[in-house]
């Protein structure tokens, strides 16, 4: 009989867990390295302590179900204590199954400050495998007394060796609720004898990077926050050279930190890049400033097509906004007439694609370059990529995981969502070819210069996940290299007017789609009606897809003019209302 089993028999459950919790906190507080010195007794085969901890300290408090999606779990922070505890348990199971370090990030990204969330990171720094999202959802929704059964089910199904060592890296954003939720998470990790390592406040991309580095035995980089800064700064300086200004490019950037972790971490780059890049920081989460993501941040700017609160509106000054956990970015400026101009993920993707295509051609290395979009990408960007750049374009279903997976099929795969979340991935084949040419003494100076440009670009990008700061450095590199201001960038192509509407329905599941969500399969007849409506307008297209969490159907449309797109969107929305069980007021079609 183990110590924990004995204590459970002789000491009342509430007192046992009070003592256990006190001992754990004492050990954690005294440990010179976070949680490194803890050597817990092995769990009994029945996992009784898991249930006991859940019942006494982290009971399930919410009756409704919660779902693990692309962004993990998101909810009001007050509802997530028991979810965090359970994700601590699941992370240990995942780490033992994958035989590597797993990351857990506590964040709700662009959501309001009162919300929070959690998502798991797999060993290569990628988001958790989609098939395990179902287990996460099931884990979060079972009753407390069913935890033992679901652990046994997962252990048996995946043949998980429960005596193996498991290490979990933890990161959190700046939300006031994050520290207490982190404690709940750690309780879950410790309950299954896992080892939590807390990296404190970091951006989501930083934790992805650190996890990838550690599991690659630091082949990808040094597995510390400082290692992240050093890698990106070194690569950026190599790409930038001595150029601070070039042509129309002016060395001045207004940076909206969304009052979040992106504001804290950009300061490290300000210090290291002060000789070659002028970053003016606003919404920096300082004393007396606004709340996280409130009237600021990438999502606010993208949604409202307007400047965030706290940012000076100086004509023709380059501006960038990141979101609450710094994994997405958008650019924008106001012209001399006061007109707002937005550069979203589509624009960033095309800029990077054109730049990489140019240097791949100059390098003379045979590499397969491709760009991945969703149906929400502006049609003008797709046409520009295909016809002007002659770069292959793949369209996939909405969701970062779909984009990332498809991008891996190319030697150089570029993907961005319109919201500004995206990155570039380089295959092992691409890296090996470029390094081989760089080392070859027969390589000419011009070719070697081009190859070294590409190799430096690989290091300035965070391949594991969308990274607002890494993407910012990439964009600034390209604009400076070309001597462009934002007007030059905008002149690449003209976006088609577009609009997004929502229709409330009785049951979102009546909508099913195919062809990467571009065609509606059910209800029967809806796609025929959409086709008929689209045919009335120039350069028009429209599609519908259901929400993953609400009984809502989203309608997207594009057309040659804003007047046409306003009418088309409303007409398609009315068709959805009539054929898919709309409730409430019917959409009104403008005359």
C-alpha positions, 0 to 999 in steps of 0.5 A: 500500500502506497503512502497516499492510499494509507493517508486516504484510509486513516485521515478524513478526505477534507483534512487529507487534501488540506494537508496535501495541498499545504505540503505541495504549496510549501514544496513549490514555494521552497523549490529554487527551480519551479517544481523541479525538486518534487518527487511525488509518491506514485499514484495508486492504480485506482487514481483515487487521489485524482477524484479526491482532489477534484471533489474537494478542491476542483469540483465541476461547477458548470452544468453545461458542456464546454468544447475544446476547439481550435483555440482550446477552451474559452469561457468566463475565467470564473468557470474554468477552475475545474477545467484547468485541473482536468487539463493538467491531468490530460497534459500528463497523459498526452506527455507520456503518450507522446514521450515528450514535453507538452506545453499548456498555455493559459490565455483567451487571446483576443477575448475580453479580460474577464475571460480566460482559456487553455490550450495544449501544445504538442512536442513539435510546438504545433497545436494538439492533434485534432483527434485528442480535442475530442478527449479534451472535450470529454474530459472536461465534461464528465462528472467528478466521480467519472474522472477515474474511468476516463483516465483508465479509458485513455490509458488503455486505449493508447497503452500509456506507460503511467510510470514514465516521467512527464514534464509539462511547460506552462505559460500564461498571459497577463489576465488577472485570473491566470495565476489562480488558474495556473495553480488549478492546472498544476494540481492536475499535473501533480495529481498524476505525478507529472512535473510542471515547469512554469515559464510565467508570463509569455506570449503564446508563440514563445511557449510554442517555440520553447516546447519545440526547442526542448523536444528537438534537443535545441536544434530549433533554438535555445529553449528559453525566452532569452533564446527566443529573443536572440534568435529573432534579433540576430536574424532580423539584423542579418536581414536588415543590414545597416539599412534603417531607411530606404526609399519610401520606407521610414523607420517609424512604427506605432505599436498597439500592444493591446494592454497585454503580454505583447506590450511587455515582450516588445520592450525586449525588442525595443532595447535590442533593436534601438539602433535599427528600428524605431518602435513607439509603444502604446497600450502597454498595460502600464499603470492607469492604462486600459484593460486587455483588448478593450478598444484596442488590439488586432481584433478590435482594429480588424472588426471596427476598421478603426484606430485603437484607443490610445494610439495617435492618428498621425497621417501616413504613419505605419501602425501595427496592432497585436492581440492579447497573447500576441499570436496575430497582427494587422497593419494600418494607417490613415492617409492625409484625407483621414481615410483608414487603410487596413492590411490584414492577414491576406495582405501579409500573406501576399507580401511574404509570398512575393518576397520569398518567390523573388529570393527563391528564384535568385537562389537558383534552388528548386523549391516548391512554394505555395500559399494556403488560404480559407474561403474567407480570403479576399478574392482579389488576393487569390487572383493576385497570387495566382495570376501576378505571382504565379504561386500555387494557392490551396484552399482549406476549411476554416481553422489554423490547424487545417492551414498549417497541415496543408502548408506542410505539403510545400517546401515553403508553405505560407498561410495566414487567416484574414484575422492576421494569424499565420506564419511560414513553414519550411520543409527539411528538404528546403533547409537542407538544400539551402544549407548545402548551396550556402556551404558549396565553395562553387556557389557564386556571390549573388546566389550565396547572398540570396540563399543566406537571405532565405536562411535568415528569413527562416530564423526570423519566422516562428514556424511553430505557430502564428507569431505577431512579433516574428511576423512584424519583423518579417514585414518590416524586413520586406518593406525596408528591403523594397523601400516601400511605405504602406501605400506602395504595399497597398498598390499591389492589388485592390481588395474586393468589397466584402461583408459578413452577416450572421443569421440565427437559426433553430439548429446550426447542424442543418448546414453542411458544406463541402469544397473547403466550405465553399459549397453548401450541401444541405439544406437541399436547394440552398446552394442553387439559390446562392448560385442564382443570387451570385450570378446577378453581380460582377466579380461576386461570390458568396458562401455560408457556414455554421458556427462551431459553438452557436446556432448561427450561420455566417454569410460571407459575400464579395462583389465589385462594389460596396452597394452590390455586396451589401445587397448580395449579403442580405439576399443570401442571408434571407435565403438562409433564413427561409431554407435553414430554419431562421428565427427572429427577424428576417434579414432586410434586403436594401433597395 
